[in-house]
Amino acid sequence: MPDALACFECETHREIELGDHWLFVGRVMRFGFREGAPLAFHGGKYGAVTAAPGAHASSDLDAIWGGLG
């Protein structure tokens, strides 16, 4: 998807039936991302997402996973 900000390639790890829904749990095999403004959908409406003051996603990920490179 050329316009997507993130893309995940997963293999199915587990399928769970939840009444009239199914929950698929995937094991991420590959992923990619690019910078941009994300789109949110909540309460039947689309909207913009803004960062919380002091939030730095890339440095947070580096601290958790030791970098993505």
N, CA, C and O atoms as CSV, one atom per row, in Angstrom:
chain,resi,resn,atom,element,x,y,z
A,1,MET,N,N,0.846,-1.174,0.000
A,1,MET,CA,C,0.000,0.000,0.000
A,1,MET,C,C,0.890,1.236,0.000
A,1,MET,O,O,1.472,1.582,1.028
A,2,PRO,N,N,0.996,1.878,-1.104
A,2,PRO,CA,C,1.953,2.978,-1.239
A,2,PRO,C,C,1.671,4.183,-0.340
A,2,PRO,O,O,2.600,4.925,-0.022
A,3,ASP,N,N,0.423,4.404,0.081
A,3,ASP,CA,C,0.099,5.564,0.914
A,3,ASP,C,C,0.092,5.251,2.413
A,3,ASP,O,O,-0.113,6.150,3.228
A,4,ALA,N,N,0.310,4.005,2.779
A,4,ALA,CA,C,0.262,3.615,4.192
A,4,ALA,C,C,1.496,4.132,4.933
A,4,ALA,O,O,2.588,4.186,4.368
A,5,LEU,N,N,1.317,4.508,6.190
A,5,LEU,CA,C,2.447,4.937,7.012
A,5,LEU,C,C,3.174,3.742,7.616
A,5,LEU,O,O,4.357,3.830,7.944
A,6,ALA,N,N,2.474,2.641,7.760
A,6,ALA,CA,C,3.093,1.437,8.312
A,6,ALA,C,C,2.513,0.212,7.622
A,6,ALA,O,O,1.358,0.205,7.197
A,7,CYS,N,N,3.327,-0.805,7.521
A,7,CYS,CA,C,2.903,-2.050,6.892
A,7,CYS,C,C,3.514,-3.213,7.670
A,7,CYS,O,O,4.709,-3.210,7.966
A,8,PHE,N,N,2.696,-4.196,7.996
A,8,PHE,CA,C,3.150,-5.364,8.747
A,8,PHE,C,C,2.881,-6.622,7.939
A,8,PHE,O,O,1.774,-6.815,7.436
A,9,GLU,N,N,3.882,-7.474,7.813
A,9,GLU,CA,C,3.710,-8.783,7.196
A,9,GLU,C,C,3.733,-9.795,8.337
A,9,GLU,O,O,4.736,-9.936,9.037
A,10,CYS,N,N,2.611,-10.500,8.516
A,10,CYS,CA,C,2.479,-11.397,9.662
A,10,CYS,C,C,2.119,-12.810,9.212
A,10,CYS,O,O,1.566,-13.015,8.131
A,11,GLU,N,N,2.443,-13.771,10.060
A,11,GLU,CA,C,1.906,-15.112,9.892
A,11,GLU,C,C,0.924,-15.318,11.043
A,11,GLU,O,O,1.122,-14.799,12.141
A,12,THR,N,N,-0.130,-16.078,10.781
A,12,THR,CA,C,-1.143,-16.299,11.803
A,12,THR,C,C,-0.564,-17.138,12.933
A,12,THR,O,O,-0.058,-18.239,12.718
A,13,HIS,N,N,-0.647,-16.598,14.129
A,13,HIS,CA,C,-0.167,-17.292,15.323
A,13,HIS,C,C,-1.324,-18.015,16.024
A,13,HIS,O,O,-1.173,-19.133,16.517
A,14,ARG,N,N,-2.485,-17.343,16.053
A,14,ARG,CA,C,-3.630,-17.917,16.744
A,14,ARG,C,C,-4.920,-17.301,16.211
A,14,ARG,O,O,-4.942,-16.127,15.840
A,15,GLU,N,N,-5.986,-18.083,16.172
A,15,GLU,CA,C,-7.321,-17.618,15.802
A,15,GLU,C,C,-8.246,-17.901,16.977
A,15,GLU,O,O,-8.306,-19.028,17.467
A,16,ILE,N,N,-8.968,-16.875,17.430
A,16,ILE,CA,C,-9.826,-17.014,18.602
A,16,ILE,C,C,-11.237,-16.567,18.231
A,16,ILE,O,O,-11.437,-15.439,17.779
A,17,GLU,N,N,-12.209,-17.447,18.422
A,17,GLU,CA,C,-13.599,-17.098,18.146
A,17,GLU,C,C,-14.161,-16.362,19.355
A,17,GLU,O,O,-14.094,-16.857,20.480
A,18,LEU,N,N,-14.717,-15.170,19.112
A,18,LEU,CA,C,-15.271,-14.327,20.180
A,18,LEU,C,C,-16.717,-13.971,19.841
A,18,LEU,O,O,-17.002,-12.854,19.409
A,19,GLY,N,N,-17.614,-14.912,20.035
A,19,GLY,CA,C,-19.021,-14.671,19.708
A,19,GLY,C,C,-19.199,-14.557,18.212
A,19,GLY,O,O,-18.964,-15.519,17.482
A,20,ASP,N,N,-19.615,-13.379,17.743
A,20,ASP,CA,C,-19.816,-13.184,16.305
A,20,ASP,C,C,-18.601,-12.553,15.631
A,20,ASP,O,O,-18.700,-12.063,14.506
A,21,HIS,N,N,-17.458,-12.562,16.311
A,21,HIS,CA,C,-16.206,-12.021,15.770
A,21,HIS,C,C,-15.089,-13.051,15.908
A,21,HIS,O,O,-15.177,-13.996,16.693
A,22,TRP,N,N,-14.054,-12.842,15.130
A,22,TRP,CA,C,-12.821,-13.620,15.259
A,22,TRP,C,C,-11.679,-12.674,15.555
A,22,TRP,O,O,-11.603,-11.584,14.987
A,23,LEU,N,N,-10.797,-13.084,16.437
A,23,LEU,CA,C,-9.588,-12.327,16.727
A,23,LEU,C,C,-8.415,-13.110,16.151
A,23,LEU,O,O,-8.205,-14.271,16.503
A,24,PHE,N,N,-7.668,-12.487,15.286
A,24,PHE,CA,C,-6.477,-13.103,14.718
A,24,PHE,C,C,-5.256,-12.477,15.374
A,24,PHE,O,O,-5.090,-11.257,15.360
A,25,VAL,N,N,-4.420,-13.301,15.938
A,25,VAL,CA,C,-3.180,-12.846,16.544
A,25,VAL,C,C,-2.065,-13.230,15.583
A,25,VAL,O,O,-1.909,-14.401,15.236
A,26,GLY,N,N,-1.292,-12.240,15.157
A,26,GLY,CA,C,-0.241,-12.494,14.180
A,26,GLY,C,C,1.150,-12.347,14.754
A,26,GLY,O,O,1.380,-11.561,15.673
A,27,ARG,N,N,2.064,-13.102,14.210
A,27,ARG,CA,C,3.490,-12.969,14.540
A,27,ARG,C,C,4.096,-12.124,13.419
A,27,ARG,O,O,4.083,-12.522,12.254
A,28,VAL,N,N,4.619,-10.970,13.778
A,28,VAL,CA,C,5.177,-10.053,12.783
A,28,VAL,C,C,6.481,-10.630,12.234
A,28,VAL,O,O,7.407,-10.927,12.989
A,29,MET,N,N,6.538,-10.784,10.917
A,29,MET,CA,C,7.719,-11.309,10.247
A,29,MET,C,C,8.568,-10.180,9.659
A,29,MET,O,O,9.798,-10.241,9.680
A,30,ARG,N,N,7.902,-9.156,9.136
A,30,ARG,CA,C,8.577,-7.978,8.568
A,30,ARG,C,C,7.671,-6.781,8.773
A,30,ARG,O,O,6.452,-6.916,8.870
A,31,PHE,N,N,8.284,-5.604,8.838
A,31,PHE,CA,C,7.485,-4.385,8.914
A,31,PHE,C,C,8.264,-3.229,8.308
A,31,PHE,O,O,9.487,-3.274,8.173
A,32,GLY,N,N,7.532,-2.215,7.955
A,32,GLY,CA,C,8.139,-0.998,7.435
A,32,GLY,C,C,7.282,0.186,7.847
A,32,GLY,O,O,6.095,0.035,8.138
A,33,PHE,N,N,7.887,1.358,7.871
A,33,PHE,CA,C,7.135,2.553,8.225
A,33,PHE,C,C,7.796,3.764,7.591
A,33,PHE,O,O,8.950,3.722,7.165
A,34,ARG,N,N,7.029,4.841,7.543
A,34,ARG,CA,C,7.556,6.114,7.058
A,34,ARG,C,C,6.914,7.226,7.873
A,34,ARG,O,O,5.892,7.017,8.527
A,35,GLU,N,N,7.508,8.388,7.832
A,35,GLU,CA,C,7.001,9.541,8.570
A,35,GLU,C,C,5.727,10.059,7.907
A,35,GLU,O,O,5.546,9.926,6.697
A,36,GLY,N,N,4.867,10.639,8.701
A,36,GLY,CA,C,3.654,11.238,8.174
A,36,GLY,C,C,2.629,11.422,9.276
A,36,GLY,O,O,2.831,10.977,10.406
A,37,ALA,N,N,1.538,12.074,8.947
A,37,ALA,CA,C,0.459,12.313,9.903
A,37,ALA,C,C,-0.523,11.148,9.850
A,37,ALA,O,O,-1.121,10.899,8.803
A,38,PRO,N,N,-0.699,10.430,10.956
A,38,PRO,CA,C,-1.609,9.282,10.952
A,38,PRO,C,C,-3.073,9.706,10.911
A,38,PRO,O,O,-3.424,10.820,11.302
A,39,LEU,N,N,-3.904,8.814,10.439
A,39,LEU,CA,C,-5.345,9.013,10.395
A,39,LEU,C,C,-5.961,8.158,11.497
A,39,LEU,O,O,-5.587,6.996,11.659
A,40,ALA,N,N,-6.888,8.713,12.246
A,40,ALA,CA,C,-7.548,7.979,13.326
A,40,ALA,C,C,-9.022,7.799,12.998
A,40,ALA,O,O,-9.620,8.635,12.319
A,41,PHE,N,N,-9.608,6.706,13.480
A,41,PHE,CA,C,-11.038,6.462,13.336
A,41,PHE,C,C,-11.580,6.079,14.704
A,41,PHE,O,O,-11.160,5.080,15.290
A,42,HIS,N,N,-12.511,6.873,15.209
A,42,HIS,CA,C,-13.093,6.619,16.529
A,42,HIS,C,C,-14.504,7.184,16.567
A,42,HIS,O,O,-14.751,8.287,16.080
A,43,GLY,N,N,-15.416,6.436,17.140
A,43,GLY,CA,C,-16.789,6.920,17.280
A,43,GLY,C,C,-17.463,7.186,15.955
A,43,GLY,O,O,-18.324,8.059,15.857
A,44,GLY,N,N,-17.075,6.431,14.922
A,44,GLY,CA,C,-17.685,6.592,13.614
A,44,GLY,C,C,-17.174,7.777,12.808
A,44,GLY,O,O,-17.746,8.116,11.772
A,45,LYS,N,N,-16.099,8.411,13.277
A,45,LYS,CA,C,-15.554,9.574,12.578
A,45,LYS,C,C,-14.046,9.455,12.412
A,45,LYS,O,O,-13.368,8.811,13.214
A,46,TYR,N,N,-13.534,10.082,11.366
A,46,TYR,CA,C,-12.097,10.167,11.139
A,46,TYR,C,C,-11.564,11.447,11.757
A,46,TYR,O,O,-12.279,12.446,11.844
A,47,GLY,N,N,-10.326,11.419,12.181
A,47,GLY,CA,C,-9.723,12.611,12.762
A,47,GLY,C,C,-8.212,12.549,12.699
A,47,GLY,O,O,-7.641,11.554,12.253
A,48,ALA,N,N,-7.570,13.601,13.142
A,48,ALA,CA,C,-6.114,13.704,13.151
A,48,ALA,C,C,-5.573,13.274,14.510
A,48,ALA,O,O,-6.276,13.320,15.520
A,49,VAL,N,N,-4.327,12.861,14.515
A,49,VAL,CA,C,-3.648,12.460,15.738
A,49,VAL,C,C,-2.499,13.428,15.967
A,49,VAL,O,O,-1.757,13.753,15.040
A,50,THR,N,N,-2.357,13.884,17.193
A,50,THR,CA,C,-1.230,14.751,17.531
A,50,THR,C,C,-0.417,14.093,18.642
A,50,THR,O,O,-0.954,13.339,19.453
A,51,ALA,N,N,0.855,14.380,18.669
A,51,ALA,CA,C,1.748,13.791,19.672
A,51,ALA,C,C,1.526,14.450,21.029
A,51,ALA,O,O,1.248,15.645,21.123
A,52,ALA,N,N,1.654,13.649,22.062
A,52,ALA,CA,C,1.594,14.177,23.420
A,52,ALA,C,C,2.869,14.974,23.685
A,52,ALA,O,O,3.926,14.620,23.163
A,53,PRO,N,N,2.799,16.025,24.471
A,53,PRO,CA,C,4.000,16.799,24.781
A,53,PRO,C,C,5.096,15.899,25.367
A,53,PRO,O,O,4.847,15.125,26.290
A,54,GLY,N,N,6.298,16.011,24.824
A,54,GLY,CA,C,7.427,15.223,25.309
A,54,GLY,C,C,7.522,13.832,24.715
A,54,GLY,O,O,8.451,13.096,25.049
A,55,ALA,N,N,6.598,13.439,23.846
A,55,ALA,CA,C,6.626,12.098,23.255
A,55,ALA,C,C,7.547,12.074,22.046
A,55,ALA,O,O,7.478,12.959,21.193
A,56,HIS,N,N,8.397,11.078,21.970
A,56,HIS,CA,C,9.321,10.901,20.856
A,56,HIS,C,C,9.342,9.426,20.501
A,56,HIS,O,O,10.113,8.656,21.073
A,57,ALA,N,N,8.493,9.027,19.553
A,57,ALA,CA,C,8.290,7.606,19.246
A,57,ALA,C,C,9.575,6.886,18.880
A,57,ALA,O,O,9.816,5.788,19.382
A,58,SER,N,N,10.413,7.465,18.020
A,58,SER,CA,C,11.602,6.730,17.585
A,58,SER,C,C,12.572,6.505,18.742
A,58,SER,O,O,13.154,5.425,18.847
A,59,SER,N,N,12.758,7.492,19.608
A,59,SER,CA,C,13.668,7.295,20.727
A,59,SER,C,C,13.064,6.337,21.752
A,59,SER,O,O,13.795,5.598,22.411
A,60,ASP,N,N,11.732,6.341,21.895
A,60,ASP,CA,C,11.085,5.385,22.782
A,60,ASP,C,C,11.301,3.969,22.285
A,60,ASP,O,O,11.595,3.076,23.078
A,61,LEU,N,N,11.159,3.747,20.976
A,61,LEU,CA,C,11.392,2.421,20.411
A,61,LEU,C,C,12.839,2.006,20.568
A,61,LEU,O,O,13.121,0.850,20.884
A,62,ASP,N,N,13.757,2.929,20.353
A,62,ASP,CA,C,15.171,2.613,20.535
A,62,ASP,C,C,15.444,2.148,21.963
A,62,ASP,O,O,16.191,1.194,22.179
A,63,ALA,N,N,14.840,2.822,22.930
A,63,ALA,CA,C,15.038,2.440,24.324
A,63,ALA,C,C,14.473,1.063,24.621
A,63,ALA,O,O,15.044,0.312,25.412
A,64,ILE,N,N,13.347,0.726,23.987
A,64,ILE,CA,C,12.705,-0.566,24.240
A,64,ILE,C,C,13.425,-1.690,23.505
A,64,ILE,O,O,13.732,-2.720,24.105
A,65,TRP,N,N,13.702,-1.506,22.203
A,65,TRP,CA,C,14.232,-2.587,21.371
A,65,TRP,C,C,15.682,-2.417,20.981
A,65,TRP,O,O,16.218,-3.255,20.256
A,66,GLY,N,N,16.334,-1.368,21.432
A,66,GLY,CA,C,17.738,-1.178,21.083
A,66,GLY,C,C,17.941,-0.726,19.655
A,66,GLY,O,O,19.000,-0.973,19.079
A,67,GLY,N,N,16.964,-0.078,19.076
A,67,GLY,CA,C,17.092,0.435,17.703
A,67,GLY,C,C,16.412,-0.480,16.717
A,67,GLY,O,O,16.231,-1.670,16.976
A,68,LEU,N,N,16.040,0.075,15.592
A,68,LEU,CA,C,15.349,-0.682,14.549
A,68,LEU,C,C,16.271,-1.082,13.427
A,68,LEU,O,O,15.882,-1.865,12.561
A,69,GLY,N,N,17.488,-0.564,13.420
A,69,GLY,CA,C,18.398,-0.839,12.329
A,69,GLY,C,C,19.038,-2.141,12.474
A,69,GLY,O,O,19.843,-2.530,11.629
